[in-house]
Amino acid sequence: MAGTLVIQPLPGIGDMVWHLPHLDAIARGCPGGTVSVLTKRRSRADELFAGSATVSRVLWLERAQSGDPAGRHDGPLGAWRLAADLREHGFSVVWVLHDSPRYALAARLAGIPTRIGYGTGRQRLFLSDRRILAATDRHRPTVEKATRLLALHDLVTESTPRYLPAPASMDRIAARHTGRPRPWIGLGVGASEPFKQWRAERFAELAERLATETGGTVFAIGGPTEAEAIEAVCAAGTALPVVGLPLGDAAALARSCDLVIGNDTGLLNLAAATGVASIGLFGGSPPLTQYPCLTALEPPGGATYRVDRMAAIDVDRVMDAAQQRLRPSLGR
């Protein structure tokens, strides 16, 4: 089946959300207006793109993450095995949104005739299209590199990632939570790294104050790996635990809220991409700047990458920011 493949191998949900504008721009130039995506399972791209008008198919890049056993596409022969897996799909075009030469090599071995990528370093040896980034672009942020590459191909990208939950997901959330008092406030209590994690007891205190002072409903949202933290947040009974929703339904719940507050993680990116008012807590990572609806809170002196400064963000400050963002909802 001829078509266009986009390889985006960064593993996080947030990484994929950041690339939504690039996928949309590439798809607009393709026959049928759709692309296939090759990515890692931790992105949960199959859930993210369920029912998508842009991404018709998700293929998995089987490479180890966080100490997992080596995958099919790891090791010296991994590129050859990836090439074999890609060859059976008969893609005619591939976009490699990554610096690694491995994926461009696999695409060449798979016989994909048009191979587009950043072209920094050895990757340029395996690309067919010579419109590549300058060597000085190699250390630019990931999203900026993708935007620059697409511009070289006369493709315009939106500056803000946008995600519209499926109507069926919105209907499920509405049916499940009809009658709960407003405002609805979602708390994204998980984080992919310890230095991005605001402590559960802080979220618990925040949840109690939000429920008491607004009279609304507080949802503590996360995946199965965050169940223990969510239990701690909900122990006082002022927050409602929401664990393990499919990603589309999690986005729908976030979109249905009046405000989402969370650590720098996939849920915060997903919520902000739906356009809901959001507050992000940034102590060990740089604040997100691509979402006009997001207020970024940092500790005094600012966030320091990979240094845990989350404890320096106090509950009073988050509560003040929440009251400001909720003022329109409380006035209804």
Secondary structure as GFF3:
##gff-version 3
##sequence-region A 1 332
A	DSSP	beta_strand	4	7	.	.	.	ID=ss1
A	DSSP	alpha_helix	13	18	.	.	.	ID=ss2
A	DSSP	alpha_helix	20	28	.	.	.	ID=ss3
A	DSSP	three_ten_helix	31	33	.	.	.	ID=ss4
A	DSSP	beta_strand	35	39	.	.	.	ID=ss5
A	DSSP	three_ten_helix	41	43	.	.	.	ID=ss6
A	DSSP	alpha_helix	45	48	.	.	.	ID=ss7
A	DSSP	beta_strand	55	60	.	.	.	ID=ss8
A	DSSP	alpha_helix	78	87	.	.	.	ID=ss9
A	DSSP	beta_strand	93	96	.	.	.	ID=ss10
A	DSSP	alpha_helix	101	109	.	.	.	ID=ss11
A	DSSP	beta_strand	114	117	.	.	.	ID=ss12
A	DSSP	three_ten_helix	121	126	.	.	.	ID=ss13
A	DSSP	three_ten_helix	135	137	.	.	.	ID=ss14
A	DSSP	alpha_helix	142	152	.	.	.	ID=ss15
A	DSSP	alpha_helix	167	177	.	.	.	ID=ss16
A	DSSP	beta_strand	184	188	.	.	.	ID=ss17
A	DSSP	three_ten_helix	194	196	.	.	.	ID=ss18
A	DSSP	alpha_helix	200	214	.	.	.	ID=ss19
A	DSSP	beta_strand	217	222	.	.	.	ID=ss20
A	DSSP	three_ten_helix	224	226	.	.	.	ID=ss21
A	DSSP	alpha_helix	227	234	.	.	.	ID=ss22
A	DSSP	beta_strand	240	243	.	.	.	ID=ss23
A	DSSP	alpha_helix	247	256	.	.	.	ID=ss24
A	DSSP	beta_strand	259	263	.	.	.	ID=ss25
A	DSSP	alpha_helix	266	273	.	.	.	ID=ss26
A	DSSP	beta_strand	278	281	.	.	.	ID=ss27
A	DSSP	beta_strand	294	297	.	.	.	ID=ss28
A	DSSP	three_ten_helix	310	312	.	.	.	ID=ss29
A	DSSP	alpha_helix	315	330	.	.	.	ID=ss30
###
